[in-house]
Amino acid sequence: MKTKMKRSLLVVLMLGTLIGYANENNTSTTVLDAKKVKVEFKSVKKGQTITINDENGSQVYNQKIENSGTYSRFFNLTALKNGIYTAELNKDYEILIKTFKVENGNVTFLSEENNKVFKPVIRNEENLVLISKIDFNNKPLNVVIYYKDEVILSETVNGNDILSRVYKLSETEKGNYKVVINTNNRMYIKDFSI
């Protein structure tokens, strides 16, 4: 009964956060002379990161947010090679992604390619591991749990818009654990001890 209550509370909190973010216009971009780009994210927090990645996933720019509020910066992207890039704001529970194309030093934002990826929430309470994720694309969630660098569980979870799992670990096996989740071509890791 307690587990169902906790799971229900977690789902309600995640949906509340989702609805709050859905009602905000968190990003804007302005292209100035097709060479300089103003990228603006509203409601950022100190410690979040902005990255620019090329089409192979290699990071070409990374900056940690130093002040909460609105982040606004002009980027001169003329030095980038021709190709598709993403500007990503890595927040607590989501990643906001803006996709753009660089061609001969000119920048074009691909408005139809902008999206949002919700990160999985991984928590542990004593010997329980609670994992939940909002995913409107219904992508599989690959979960691997390690104990002392050995795989003790590997599972692929397919589900609806909201994926939720609770794993019970042995109460006698004290030590360091690691949870690795792969979904949407991204990896999320949480280390903890019991």
Order of alpha helices (4+ residues) and beta strands (2+ residues): alpha-beta-beta-beta-beta-beta-beta-beta-beta-beta-beta-beta-beta-beta-beta-beta-beta
